[in-house]
Amino acid sequence: VKARFYADTGALLKTAYYRRYENAFGTERPTETVIIDGLDPSWVTVMRYSQWERREVPQAWLQRDYLPRFRPE
């Protein structure tokens, strides 16, 4: 799966490739994401996911107003 992320101006910010799917929590999920910078394609980030853990997320964490107070556990 490929996703493109754009600025309000229409400029490409990032391109993400979701790959290496494995079964987790009863469905296929990507275990690797490759992110390529839209301005400088030589800037590449690779994120690999493992050791999945299900946990409850407080509804407040999903609100934009909460971001300044967010402290990851």
PQR file of N, CA, C, O and H, with PARSE charges and radii, in Angstrom:
ATOM      1  N   VAL A   1       0.857  -1.174   0.000 -0.4000 1.5000
ATOM      2  CA  VAL A   1       0.000   0.000   0.000 -0.0000 2.0000
ATOM      3  C   VAL A   1       0.897   1.229   0.000  0.5500 1.7000
ATOM      4  O   VAL A   1       1.906   1.277   0.704 -0.5500 1.4000
ATOM      5  N   LYS A   2       0.520   2.209  -0.789 -0.4000 1.5000
ATOM      6  CA  LYS A   2       1.287   3.450  -0.896 -0.0000 2.0000
ATOM      7  C   LYS A   2       0.385   4.616  -0.507  0.5500 1.7000
ATOM      8  O   LYS A   2      -0.786   4.657  -0.882 -0.5500 1.4000
ATOM      9  H   LYS A   2      -0.299   2.170  -1.361  0.4000 1.0000
ATOM     10  N   ALA A   3       0.940   5.567   0.250 -0.4000 1.5000
ATOM     11  CA  ALA A   3       0.192   6.766   0.635 -0.0000 2.0000
ATOM     12  C   ALA A   3       1.050   7.986   0.364  0.5500 1.7000
ATOM     13  O   ALA A   3       2.264   7.961   0.567 -0.5500 1.4000
ATOM     14  H   ALA A   3       1.892   5.534   0.555  0.4000 1.0000
ATOM     15  N   ARG A   4       0.418   9.049  -0.094 -0.4000 1.5000
ATOM     16  CA  ARG A   4       1.113  10.318  -0.302 -0.0000 2.0000
ATOM     17  C   ARG A   4       0.489  11.357   0.620  0.5500 1.7000
ATOM     18  O   ARG A   4      -0.732  11.427   0.760 -0.5500 1.4000
ATOM     19  H   ARG A   4      -0.568   9.069  -0.259  0.4000 1.0000
ATOM     20  N   PHE A   5       1.347  12.165   1.249 -0.4000 1.5000
ATOM     21  CA  PHE A   5       0.896  13.195   2.176 -0.0000 2.0000
ATOM     22  C   PHE A   5       1.300  14.557   1.618  0.5500 1.7000
ATOM     23  O   PHE A   5       2.465  14.791   1.297 -0.5500 1.4000
ATOM     24  H   PHE A   5       2.339  12.108   1.135  0.4000 1.0000
ATOM     25  N   TYR A   6       0.309  15.459   1.507 -0.4000 1.5000
ATOM     26  CA  TYR A   6       0.517  16.757   0.878 -0.0000 2.0000
ATOM     27  C   TYR A   6       0.285  17.899   1.858  0.5500 1.7000
ATOM     28  O   TYR A   6      -0.487  17.770   2.808 -0.5500 1.4000
ATOM     29  H   TYR A   6      -0.637  15.270   1.767  0.4000 1.0000
ATOM     30  N   ALA A   7       0.968  19.030   1.612 -0.4000 1.5000
ATOM     31  CA  ALA A   7       0.728  20.266   2.358 -0.0000 2.0000
ATOM     32  C   ALA A   7      -0.538  20.926   1.804  0.5500 1.7000
ATOM     33  O   ALA A   7      -1.028  20.545   0.741 -0.5500 1.4000
ATOM     34  H   ALA A   7       1.595  19.134   0.840  0.4000 1.0000
ATOM     35  N   ASP A   8      -1.053  21.900   2.519 -0.4000 1.5000
ATOM     36  CA  ASP A   8      -2.226  22.646   2.039 -0.0000 2.0000
ATOM     37  C   ASP A   8      -1.966  23.286   0.687  0.5500 1.7000
ATOM     38  O   ASP A   8      -2.896  23.503  -0.091 -0.5500 1.4000
ATOM     39  H   ASP A   8      -0.655  22.209   3.383  0.4000 1.0000
ATOM     40  N   THR A   9      -0.708  23.588   0.405 -0.4000 1.5000
ATOM     41  CA  THR A   9      -0.352  24.226  -0.863 -0.0000 2.0000
ATOM     42  C   THR A   9      -0.345  23.235  -2.023  0.5500 1.7000
ATOM     43  O   THR A   9      -0.240  23.635  -3.183 -0.5500 1.4000
ATOM     44  H   THR A   9       0.047  23.412   1.037  0.4000 1.0000
ATOM     45  N   GLY A  10      -0.456  21.943  -1.712 -0.4000 1.5000
ATOM     46  CA  GLY A  10      -0.415  20.920  -2.753 -0.0000 2.0000
ATOM     47  C   GLY A  10       0.958  20.299  -2.940  0.5500 1.7000
ATOM     48  O   GLY A  10       1.115  19.380  -3.745 -0.5500 1.4000
ATOM     49  H   GLY A  10      -0.542  21.619  -0.770  0.4000 1.0000
ATOM     50  N   ALA A  11       1.960  20.786  -2.206 -0.4000 1.5000
ATOM     51  CA  ALA A  11       3.312  20.244  -2.313 -0.0000 2.0000
ATOM     52  C   ALA A  11       3.379  18.878  -1.626  0.5500 1.7000
ATOM     53  O   ALA A  11       2.818  18.684  -0.547 -0.5500 1.4000
ATOM     54  H   ALA A  11       1.832  21.532  -1.553  0.4000 1.0000
ATOM     55  N   LEU A  12       4.063  17.951  -2.259 -0.4000 1.5000
ATOM     56  CA  LEU A  12       4.237  16.623  -1.675 -0.0000 2.0000
ATOM     57  C   LEU A  12       5.179  16.705  -0.488  0.5500 1.7000
ATOM     58  O   LEU A  12       6.306  17.182  -0.616 -0.5500 1.4000
ATOM     59  H   LEU A  12       4.519  18.108  -3.135  0.4000 1.0000
ATOM     60  N   LEU A  13       4.715  16.237   0.679 -0.4000 1.5000
ATOM     61  CA  LEU A  13       5.539  16.244   1.886 -0.0000 2.0000
ATOM     62  C   LEU A  13       6.251  14.915   2.080  0.5500 1.7000
ATOM     63  O   LEU A  13       7.465  14.878   2.279 -0.5500 1.4000
ATOM     64  H   LEU A  13       3.799  15.849   0.783  0.4000 1.0000
ATOM     65  N   LYS A  14       5.502  13.833   2.023 -0.4000 1.5000
ATOM     66  CA  LYS A  14       6.048  12.498   2.277 -0.0000 2.0000
ATOM     67  C   LYS A  14       5.317  11.476   1.411  0.5500 1.7000
ATOM     68  O   LYS A  14       4.161  11.670   1.035 -0.5500 1.4000
ATOM     69  H   LYS A  14       4.515  13.863   1.861  0.4000 1.0000
ATOM     70  N   THR A  15       6.007  10.396   1.108 -0.4000 1.5000
ATOM     71  CA  THR A  15       5.399   9.214   0.501 -0.0000 2.0000
ATOM     72  C   THR A  15       5.706   8.052   1.424  0.5500 1.7000
ATOM     73  O   THR A  15       6.851   7.863   1.834 -0.5500 1.4000
ATOM     74  H   THR A  15       6.946  10.238   1.413  0.4000 1.0000
ATOM     75  N   ALA A  16       4.682   7.272   1.754 -0.4000 1.5000
ATOM     76  CA  ALA A  16       4.856   6.140   2.668 -0.0000 2.0000
ATOM     77  C   ALA A  16       4.462   4.848   1.965  0.5500 1.7000
ATOM     78  O   ALA A  16       3.455   4.789   1.258 -0.5500 1.4000
ATOM     79  H   ALA A  16       3.752   7.426   1.421  0.4000 1.0000
ATOM     80  N   TYR A  17       5.262   3.832   2.169 -0.4000 1.5000
ATOM     81  CA  TYR A  17       4.965   2.494   1.665 -0.0000 2.0000
ATOM     82  C   TYR A  17       4.786   1.590   2.875  0.5500 1.7000
ATOM     83  O   TYR A  17       5.679   1.474   3.714 -0.5500 1.4000
ATOM     84  H   TYR A  17       6.079   3.880   2.743  0.4000 1.0000
ATOM     85  N   TYR A  18       3.621   0.949   2.957 -0.4000 1.5000
ATOM     86  CA  TYR A  18       3.319   0.025   4.044 -0.0000 2.0000
ATOM     87  C   TYR A  18       3.521  -1.377   3.491  0.5500 1.7000
ATOM     88  O   TYR A  18       2.883  -1.755   2.508 -0.5500 1.4000
ATOM     89  H   TYR A  18       2.895   1.044   2.275  0.4000 1.0000
ATOM     90  N   ARG A  19       4.409  -2.156   4.119 -0.4000 1.5000
ATOM     91  CA  ARG A  19       4.746  -3.453   3.556 -0.0000 2.0000
ATOM     92  C   ARG A  19       5.059  -4.490   4.629  0.5500 1.7000
ATOM     93  O   ARG A  19       4.999  -4.202   5.825 -0.5500 1.4000
ATOM     94  H   ARG A  19       4.927  -1.848   4.918  0.4000 1.0000
ATOM     95  N   ARG A  20       5.390  -5.683   4.190 -0.4000 1.5000
ATOM     96  CA  ARG A  20       5.689  -6.830   5.058 -0.0000 2.0000
ATOM     97  C   ARG A  20       4.546  -7.114   6.028  0.5500 1.7000
ATOM     98  O   ARG A  20       4.697  -7.004   7.245 -0.5500 1.4000
ATOM     99  H   ARG A  20       5.439  -5.916   3.219  0.4000 1.0000
ATOM    100  N   TYR A  21       3.425  -7.473   5.473 -0.4000 1.5000
ATOM    101  CA  TYR A  21       2.215  -7.722   6.252 -0.0000 2.0000
ATOM    102  C   TYR A  21       2.296  -9.047   6.996  0.5500 1.7000
ATOM    103  O   TYR A  21       2.797 -10.046   6.479 -0.5500 1.4000
ATOM    104  H   TYR A  21       3.302  -7.563   4.484  0.4000 1.0000
ATOM    105  N   GLU A  22       1.786  -9.025   8.233 -0.4000 1.5000
ATOM    106  CA  GLU A  22       1.692 -10.223   9.062 -0.0000 2.0000
ATOM    107  C   GLU A  22       0.370 -10.163   9.827  0.5500 1.7000
ATOM    108  O   GLU A  22      -0.229  -9.097   9.972 -0.5500 1.4000
ATOM    109  H   GLU A  22       1.379  -8.213   8.652  0.4000 1.0000
ATOM    110  N   ASN A  23      -0.071 -11.312  10.308 -0.4000 1.5000
ATOM    111  CA  ASN A  23      -1.311 -11.372  11.062 -0.0000 2.0000
ATOM    112  C   ASN A  23      -1.074 -10.890  12.496  0.5500 1.7000
ATOM    113  O   ASN A  23      -0.194 -11.397  13.192 -0.5500 1.4000
ATOM    114  H   ASN A  23       0.416 -12.178  10.189  0.4000 1.0000
ATOM    115  N   ALA A  24      -1.862  -9.916  12.924 -0.4000 1.5000
ATOM    116  CA  ALA A  24      -1.808  -9.409  14.304 -0.0000 2.0000
ATOM    117  C   ALA A  24      -3.218  -8.996  14.696  0.5500 1.7000
ATOM    118  O   ALA A  24      -3.875  -8.261  13.959 -0.5500 1.4000
ATOM    119  H   ALA A  24      -2.577  -9.504  12.359  0.4000 1.0000
ATOM    120  N   PHE A  25      -3.682  -9.453  15.831 -0.4000 1.5000
ATOM    121  CA  PHE A  25      -5.015  -9.146  16.341 -0.0000 2.0000
ATOM    122  C   PHE A  25      -6.106  -9.555  15.350  0.5500 1.7000
ATOM    123  O   PHE A  25      -7.129  -8.882  15.225 -0.5500 1.4000
ATOM    124  H   PHE A  25      -3.148 -10.050  16.430  0.4000 1.0000
ATOM    125  N   GLY A  26      -5.873 -10.667  14.648 -0.4000 1.5000
ATOM    126  CA  GLY A  26      -6.896 -11.227  13.785 -0.0000 2.0000
ATOM    127  C   GLY A  26      -7.006 -10.639  12.396  0.5500 1.7000
ATOM    128  O   GLY A  26      -7.963 -10.938  11.682 -0.5500 1.4000
ATOM    129  H   GLY A  26      -5.041 -11.213  14.749  0.4000 1.0000
ATOM    130  N   THR A  27      -6.062  -9.816  11.992 -0.4000 1.5000
ATOM    131  CA  THR A  27      -6.102  -9.251  10.646 -0.0000 2.0000
ATOM    132  C   THR A  27      -4.687  -8.993  10.151  0.5500 1.7000
ATOM    133  O   THR A  27      -3.746  -8.935  10.943 -0.5500 1.4000
ATOM    134  H   THR A  27      -5.285  -9.573  12.572  0.4000 1.0000
ATOM    135  N   GLU A  28      -4.541  -8.839   8.851 -0.4000 1.5000
ATOM    136  CA  GLU A  28      -3.237  -8.542   8.263 -0.0000 2.0000
ATOM    137  C   GLU A  28      -2.883  -7.083   8.519  0.5500 1.7000
ATOM    138  O   GLU A  28      -3.681  -6.182   8.262 -0.5500 1.4000
ATOM    139  H   GLU A  28      -5.305  -8.886   8.208  0.4000 1.0000
ATOM    140  N   ARG A  29      -1.671  -6.864   9.031 -0.4000 1.5000
ATOM    141  CA  ARG A  29      -1.204  -5.503   9.325 -0.0000 2.0000
ATOM    142  C   ARG A  29       0.224  -5.348   8.801  0.5500 1.7000
ATOM    143  O   ARG A  29       0.995  -6.308   8.808 -0.5500 1.4000
ATOM    144  H   ARG A  29      -1.022  -7.596   9.239  0.4000 1.0000
ATOM    145  N   PRO A  30       0.578  -4.144   8.347 -0.5600 1.5000
ATOM    146  CA  PRO A  30       1.957  -3.931   7.904  0.2800 2.0000
ATOM    147  C   PRO A  30       2.908  -3.952   9.094  0.5500 1.7000
ATOM    148  O   PRO A  30       2.589  -3.422  10.158 -0.5500 1.4000
ATOM    149  N   THR A  31       4.066  -4.560   8.917 -0.4000 1.5000
ATOM    150  CA  THR A  31       5.066  -4.567   9.981 -0.0000 2.0000
ATOM    151  C   THR A  31       6.239  -3.665   9.630  0.5500 1.7000
ATOM    152  O   THR A  31       7.201  -3.565  10.392 -0.5500 1.4000
ATOM    153  H   THR A  31       4.325  -4.990   8.053  0.4000 1.0000
ATOM    154  N   GLU A  32       6.161  -3.010   8.481 -0.4000 1.5000
ATOM    155  CA  GLU A  32       7.230  -2.094   8.078 -0.0000 2.0000
ATOM    156  C   GLU A  32       6.625  -0.947   7.277  0.5500 1.7000
ATOM    157  O   GLU A  32       5.774  -1.154   6.411 -0.5500 1.4000
ATOM    158  H   GLU A  32       5.380  -3.090   7.862  0.4000 1.0000
ATOM    159  N   THR A  33       7.081   0.269   7.585 -0.4000 1.5000
ATOM    160  CA  THR A  33       6.684   1.453   6.831 -0.0000 2.0000
ATOM    161  C   THR A  33       7.950   2.164   6.377  0.5500 1.7000
ATOM    162  O   THR A  33       8.842   2.442   7.179 -0.5500 1.4000
ATOM    163  H   THR A  33       7.771   0.437   8.289  0.4000 1.0000
ATOM    164  N   VAL A  34       8.017   2.456   5.080 -0.4000 1.5000
ATOM    165  CA  VAL A  34       9.135   3.209   4.508 -0.0000 2.0000
ATOM    166  C   VAL A  34       8.595   4.583   4.140  0.5500 1.7000
ATOM    167  O   VAL A  34       7.648   4.696   3.362 -0.5500 1.4000
ATOM    168  H   VAL A  34       7.293   2.230   4.429  0.4000 1.0000
ATOM    169  N   ILE A  35       9.203   5.638   4.706 -0.4000 1.5000
ATOM    170  CA  ILE A  35       8.753   7.009   4.470 -0.0000 2.0000
ATOM    171  C   ILE A  35       9.850   7.753   3.712  0.5500 1.7000
ATOM    172  O   ILE A  35      11.002   7.801   4.143 -0.5500 1.4000
ATOM    173  H   ILE A  35       9.973   5.547   5.339  0.4000 1.0000
ATOM    174  N   ILE A  36       9.469   8.330   2.578 -0.4000 1.5000
ATOM    175  CA  ILE A  36      10.419   9.066   1.734 -0.0000 2.0000
ATOM    176  C   ILE A  36      10.021  10.533   1.726  0.5500 1.7000
ATOM    177  O   ILE A  36       8.863  10.867   1.477 -0.5500 1.4000
ATOM    178  H   ILE A  36       8.534   8.292   2.228  0.4000 1.0000
ATOM    179  N   ASP A  37      10.978  11.402   1.998 -0.4000 1.5000
ATOM    180  CA  ASP A  37      10.737  12.838   2.037 -0.0000 2.0000
ATOM    181  C   ASP A  37      10.369  13.350   0.649  0.5500 1.7000
ATOM    182  O   ASP A  37      10.973  12.951  -0.346 -0.5500 1.4000
ATOM    183  H   ASP A  37      11.919  11.130   2.201  0.4000 1.0000
ATOM    184  N   GLY A  38       9.376  14.234   0.585 -0.4000 1.5000
ATOM    185  CA  GLY A  38       8.927  14.773  -0.692 -0.0000 2.0000
ATOM    186  C   GLY A  38       9.859  15.806  -1.278  0.5500 1.7000
ATOM    187  O   GLY A  38       9.880  15.989  -2.495 -0.5500 1.4000
ATOM    188  H   GLY A  38       8.885  14.558   1.393  0.4000 1.0000
ATOM    189  N   LEU A  39      10.633  16.490  -0.450 -0.4000 1.5000
ATOM    190  CA  LEU A  39      11.557  17.512  -0.944 -0.0000 2.0000
ATOM    191  C   LEU A  39      12.929  16.938  -1.271  0.5500 1.7000
ATOM    192  O   LEU A  39      13.571  17.360  -2.233 -0.5500 1.4000
ATOM    193  H   LEU A  39      10.616  16.342   0.539  0.4000 1.0000
ATOM    194  N   ASP A  40      13.371  15.982  -0.477 -0.4000 1.5000
ATOM    195  CA  ASP A  40      14.678  15.361  -0.692 -0.0000 2.0000
ATOM    196  C   ASP A  40      14.520  13.843  -0.595  0.5500 1.7000
ATOM    197  O   ASP A  40      14.581  13.289   0.503 -0.5500 1.4000
ATOM    198  H   ASP A  40      12.849  15.639   0.304  0.4000 1.0000
ATOM    199  N   PRO A  41      14.320  13.160  -1.729 -0.5600 1.5000
ATOM    200  CA  PRO A  41      14.071  11.721  -1.717  0.2800 2.0000
ATOM    201  C   PRO A  41      15.202  10.880  -1.132  0.5500 1.7000
ATOM    202  O   PRO A  41      15.023   9.682  -0.912 -0.5500 1.4000
ATOM    203  N   SER A  42      16.362  11.481  -0.876 -0.4000 1.5000
ATOM    204  CA  SER A  42      17.447  10.716  -0.244 -0.0000 2.0000
ATOM    205  C   SER A  42      17.211  10.579   1.268  0.5500 1.7000
ATOM    206  O   SER A  42      17.893   9.797   1.929 -0.5500 1.4000
ATOM    207  H   SER A  42      16.508  12.454  -1.054  0.4000 1.0000
ATOM    208  N   TRP A  43      16.247  11.339   1.818 -0.4000 1.5000
ATOM    209  CA  TRP A  43      15.894  11.212   3.237 -0.0000 2.0000
ATOM    210  C   TRP A  43      14.825  10.146   3.360  0.5500 1.7000
ATOM    211  O   TRP A  43      13.677  10.346   2.963 -0.5500 1.4000
ATOM    212  H   TRP A  43      15.692  11.974   1.281  0.4000 1.0000
ATOM    213  N   VAL A  44      15.213   9.018   3.911 -0.4000 1.5000
ATOM    214  CA  VAL A  44      14.313   7.873   4.018 -0.0000 2.0000
ATOM    215  C   VAL A  44      14.281   7.403   5.472  0.5500 1.7000
ATOM    216  O   VAL A  44      15.319   7.287   6.124 -0.5500 1.4000
ATOM    217  H   VAL A  44      16.146   8.855   4.233  0.4000 1.0000
ATOM    218  N   THR A  45      13.085   7.138   5.961 -0.4000 1.5000
ATOM    219  CA  THR A  45      12.893   6.585   7.302 -0.0000 2.0000
ATOM    220  C   THR A  45      12.241   5.220   7.158  0.5500 1.7000
ATOM    221  O   THR A  45      11.266   5.069   6.422 -0.5500 1.4000
ATOM    222  H   THR A  45      12.242   7.232   5.431  0.4000 1.0000
ATOM    223  N   VAL A  46      12.775   4.225   7.860 -0.4000 1.5000
ATOM    224  CA  VAL A  46      12.171   2.892   7.872 -0.0000 2.0000
ATOM    225  C   VAL A  46      11.753   2.585   9.301  0.5500 1.7000
ATOM    226  O   VAL A  46      12.569   2.618  10.221 -0.5500 1.4000
ATOM    227  H   VAL A  46      13.566   4.348   8.458  0.4000 1.0000
ATOM    228  N   MET A  47      10.467   2.286   9.474 -0.4000 1.5000
ATOM    229  CA  MET A  47       9.949   1.923  10.796 -0.0000 2.0000
ATOM    230  C   MET A  47       9.510   0.466  10.738  0.5500 1.7000
ATOM    231  O   MET A  47       8.753   0.068   9.852 -0.5500 1.4000
ATOM    232  H   MET A  47       9.804   2.259   8.727  0.4000 1.0000
ATOM    233  N   ARG A  48       9.994  -0.324  11.694 -0.4000 1.5000
ATOM    234  CA  ARG A  48       9.626  -1.739  11.780 -0.0000 2.0000
ATOM    235  C   ARG A  48       8.873  -1.969  13.076  0.5500 1.7000
ATOM    236  O   ARG A  48       9.290  -1.517  14.143 -0.5500 1.4000
ATOM    237  H   ARG A  48      10.608  -0.001  12.414  0.4000 1.0000
ATOM    238  N   TYR A  49       7.758  -2.680  12.970 -0.4000 1.5000
ATOM    239  CA  TYR A  49       6.892  -2.932  14.114 -0.0000 2.0000
ATOM    240  C   TYR A  49       6.987  -4.394  14.520  0.5500 1.7000
ATOM    241  O   TYR A  49       6.981  -5.287  13.673 -0.5500 1.4000
ATOM    242  H   TYR A  49       7.420  -3.047  12.104  0.4000 1.0000
ATOM    243  N   SER A  50       7.076  -4.631  15.828 -0.4000 1.5000
ATOM    244  CA  SER A  50       7.117  -5.999  16.349 -0.0000 2.0000
ATOM    245  C   SER A  50       6.570  -5.980  17.771  0.5500 1.7000
ATOM    246  O   SER A  50       6.327  -4.917  18.342 -0.5500 1.4000
ATOM    247  H   SER A  50       7.081  -3.906  16.517  0.4000 1.0000
ATOM    248  N   GLN A  51       6.387  -7.137  18.317 -0.4000 1.5000
ATOM    249  CA  GLN A  51       5.909  -7.278  19.697 -0.0000 2.0000
ATOM    250  C   GLN A  51       4.630  -6.463  19.927  0.5500 1.7000
ATOM    251  O   GLN A  51       4.560  -5.628  20.829 -0.5500 1.4000
ATOM    252  H   GLN A  51       6.584  -8.001  17.853  0.4000 1.0000
ATOM    253  N   TRP A  52       3.632  -6.726  19.093 -0.4000 1.5000
ATOM    254  CA  TRP A  52       2.355  -6.032  19.184 -0.0000 2.0000
ATOM    255  C   TRP A  52       1.749  -6.216  20.567  0.5500 1.7000
ATOM    256  O   TRP A  52       1.863  -7.285  21.167 -0.5500 1.4000
ATOM    257  H   TRP A  52       3.689  -7.404  18.360  0.4000 1.0000
ATOM    258  N   GLU A  53       1.114  -5.184  21.061 -0.4000 1.5000
ATOM    259  CA  GLU A  53       0.461  -5.227  22.369 -0.0000 2.0000
ATOM    260  C   GLU A  53      -0.824  -4.411  22.299  0.5500 1.7000
ATOM    261  O   GLU A  53      -0.806  -3.245  21.904 -0.5500 1.4000
ATOM    262  H   GLU A  53       1.022  -4.316  20.574  0.4000 1.0000
ATOM    263  N   ARG A  54      -1.925  -5.022  22.679 -0.4000 1.5000
ATOM    264  CA  ARG A  54      -3.209  -4.323  22.676 -0.0000 2.0000
ATOM    265  C   ARG A  54      -3.341  -3.549  23.996  0.5500 1.7000
ATOM    266  O   ARG A  54      -3.071  -4.087  25.069 -0.5500 1.4000
ATOM    267  H   ARG A  54      -1.940  -5.970  22.999  0.4000 1.0000
ATOM    268  N   ARG A  55      -3.759  -2.283  23.900 -0.4000 1.5000
ATOM    269  CA  ARG A  55      -4.004  -1.508  25.108 -0.0000 2.0000
ATOM    270  C   ARG A  55      -5.059  -0.442  24.837  0.5500 1.7000
ATOM    271  O   ARG A  55      -5.252  -0.006  23.702 -0.5500 1.4000
ATOM    272  H   ARG A  55      -3.978  -1.845  23.028  0.4000 1.0000
ATOM    273  N   GLU A  56      -5.721  -0.044  25.881 -0.4000 1.5000
ATOM    274  CA  GLU A  56      -6.759   0.983  25.781 -0.0000 2.0000
ATOM    275  C   GLU A  56      -6.097   2.359  25.670  0.5500 1.7000
ATOM    276  O   GLU A  56      -5.118   2.647  26.359 -0.5500 1.4000
ATOM    277  H   GLU A  56      -5.564  -0.398  26.803  0.4000 1.0000
ATOM    278  N   VAL A  57      -6.634   3.185  24.809 -0.4000 1.5000
ATOM    279  CA  VAL A  57      -6.137   4.545  24.628 -0.0000 2.0000
ATOM    280  C   VAL A  57      -7.218   5.503  25.100  0.5500 1.7000
ATOM    281  O   VAL A  57      -8.343   5.446  24.603 -0.5500 1.4000
ATOM    282  H   VAL A  57      -7.429   2.951  24.249  0.4000 1.0000
ATOM    283  N   PRO A  58      -6.907   6.383  26.049 -0.5600 1.5000
ATOM    284  CA  PRO A  58      -7.916   7.338  26.519  0.2800 2.0000
ATOM    285  C   PRO A  58      -8.419   8.208  25.367  0.5500 1.7000
ATOM    286  O   PRO A  58      -7.633   8.637  24.523 -0.5500 1.4000
ATOM    287  N   GLN A  59      -9.706   8.465  25.332 -0.4000 1.5000
ATOM    288  CA  GLN A  59     -10.311   9.283  24.278 -0.0000 2.0000
ATOM    289  C   GLN A  59      -9.645  10.663  24.194  0.5500 1.7000
ATOM    290  O   GLN A  59      -9.545  11.232  23.107 -0.5500 1.4000
ATOM    291  H   GLN A  59     -10.345   8.116  26.017  0.4000 1.0000
ATOM    292  N   ALA A  60      -9.191  11.202  25.326 -0.4000 1.5000
ATOM    293  CA  ALA A  60      -8.554  12.526  25.343 -0.0000 2.0000
ATOM    294  C   ALA A  60      -7.312  12.571  24.461  0.5500 1.7000
ATOM    295  O   ALA A  60      -6.998  13.614  23.888 -0.5500 1.4000
ATOM    296  H   ALA A  60      -9.273  10.740  26.209  0.4000 1.0000
ATOM    297  N   TRP A  61      -6.598  11.443  24.347 -0.4000 1.5000
ATOM    298  CA  TRP A  61      -5.387  11.423  23.526 -0.0000 2.0000
ATOM    299  C   TRP A  61      -5.689  11.683  22.058  0.5500 1.7000
ATOM    300  O   TRP A  61      -4.795  12.073  21.307 -0.5500 1.4000
ATOM    301  H   TRP A  61      -6.853  10.595  24.812  0.4000 1.0000
ATOM    302  N   LEU A  62      -6.906  11.480  21.644 -0.4000 1.5000
ATOM    303  CA  LEU A  62      -7.276  11.616  20.236 -0.0000 2.0000
ATOM    304  C   LEU A  62      -7.777  13.020  19.897  0.5500 1.7000
ATOM    305  O   LEU A  62      -8.211  13.267  18.772 -0.5500 1.4000
ATOM    306  H   LEU A  62      -7.633  11.163  22.253  0.4000 1.0000
ATOM    307  N   GLN A  63      -7.719  13.933  20.855 -0.4000 1.5000
ATOM    308  CA  GLN A  63      -8.175  15.303  20.645 -0.0000 2.0000
ATOM    309  C   GLN A  63      -6.980  16.230  20.437  0.5500 1.7000
ATOM    310  O   GLN A  63      -5.995  16.157  21.172 -0.5500 1.4000
ATOM    311  H   GLN A  63      -7.366  13.733  21.769  0.4000 1.0000
ATOM    312  N   ARG A  64      -7.069  17.083  19.454 -0.4000 1.5000
ATOM    313  CA  ARG A  64      -5.975  18.009  19.125 -0.0000 2.0000
ATOM    314  C   ARG A  64      -5.587  18.876  20.329  0.5500 1.7000
ATOM    315  O   ARG A  64      -4.402  19.139  20.538 -0.5500 1.4000
ATOM    316  H   ARG A  64      -7.870  17.143  18.857  0.4000 1.0000
ATOM    317  N   ASP A  65      -6.552  19.314  21.107 -0.4000 1.5000
ATOM    318  CA  ASP A  65      -6.279  20.181  22.259 -0.0000 2.0000
ATOM    319  C   ASP A  65      -5.412  19.497  23.316  0.5500 1.7000
ATOM    320  O   ASP A  65      -4.802  20.172  24.145 -0.5500 1.4000
ATOM    321  H   ASP A  65      -7.514  19.100  20.937  0.4000 1.0000
ATOM    322  N   TYR A  66      -5.355  18.179  23.291 -0.4000 1.5000
ATOM    323  CA  TYR A  66      -4.593  17.428  24.291 -0.0000 2.0000
ATOM    324  C   TYR A  66      -3.098  17.360  23.952  0.5500 1.7000
ATOM    325  O   TYR A  66      -2.288  17.077  24.835 -0.5500 1.4000
ATOM    326  H   TYR A  66      -5.851  17.631  22.618  0.4000 1.0000
ATOM    327  N   LEU A  67      -2.724  17.608  22.718 -0.4000 1.5000
ATOM    328  CA  LEU A  67      -1.330  17.438  22.282 -0.0000 2.0000
ATOM    329  C   LEU A  67      -0.296  18.141  23.164  0.5500 1.7000
ATOM    330  O   LEU A  67       0.726  17.528  23.473 -0.5500 1.4000
ATOM    331  H   LEU A  67      -3.382  17.838  22.001  0.4000 1.0000
ATOM    332  N   PRO A  68      -0.504  19.392  23.586 -0.5600 1.5000
ATOM    333  CA  PRO A  68       0.520  20.035  24.433  0.2800 2.0000
ATOM    334  C   PRO A  68       0.745  19.325  25.776  0.5500 1.7000
ATOM    335  O   PRO A  68       1.817  19.447  26.369 -0.5500 1.4000
ATOM    336  N   ARG A  69      -0.259  18.587  26.252 -0.4000 1.5000
ATOM    337  CA  ARG A  69      -0.153  17.898  27.539 -0.0000 2.0000
ATOM    338  C   ARG A  69       0.263  16.437  27.407  0.5500 1.7000
ATOM    339  O   ARG A  69       0.509  15.774  28.415 -0.5500 1.4000
ATOM    340  H   ARG A  69      -1.129  18.488  25.771  0.4000 1.0000
ATOM    341  N   PHE A  70       0.343  15.932  26.194 -0.4000 1.5000
ATOM    342  CA  PHE A  70       0.624  14.502  25.977 -0.0000 2.0000
ATOM    343  C   PHE A  70       2.019  14.134  26.470  0.5500 1.7000
ATOM    344  O   PHE A  70       2.996  14.807  26.142 -0.5500 1.4000
ATOM    345  H   PHE A  70       0.143  16.470  25.376  0.4000 1.0000
ATOM    346  N   ARG A  71       2.108  13.070  27.254 -0.4000 1.5000
ATOM    347  CA  ARG A  71       3.361  12.529  27.742 -0.0000 2.0000
ATOM    348  C   ARG A  71       3.345  11.028  27.459  0.5500 1.7000
ATOM    349  O   ARG A  71       2.632  10.290  28.140 -0.5500 1.4000
ATOM    350  H   ARG A  71       1.314  12.523  27.520  0.4000 1.0000
ATOM    351  N   PRO A  72       4.108  10.559  26.478 -0.5600 1.5000
ATOM    352  CA  PRO A  72       4.076   9.125  26.157  0.2800 2.0000
ATOM    353  C   PRO A  72       4.545   8.290  27.341  0.5500 1.7000
ATOM    354  O   PRO A  72       5.405   8.704  28.119 -0.5500 1.4000
ATOM    355  N   GLU A  73       3.960   7.116  27.454 -0.4000 1.5000
ATOM    356  CA  GLU A  73       4.298   6.204  28.561 -0.0000 2.0000
ATOM    357  C   GLU A  73       5.509   5.383  28.218  0.5500 1.7000
ATOM    358  O   GLU A  73       5.945   4.560  29.023 -0.5500 1.4000
ATOM    359  H   GLU A  73       3.261   6.780  26.823  0.4000 1.0000
TER
END
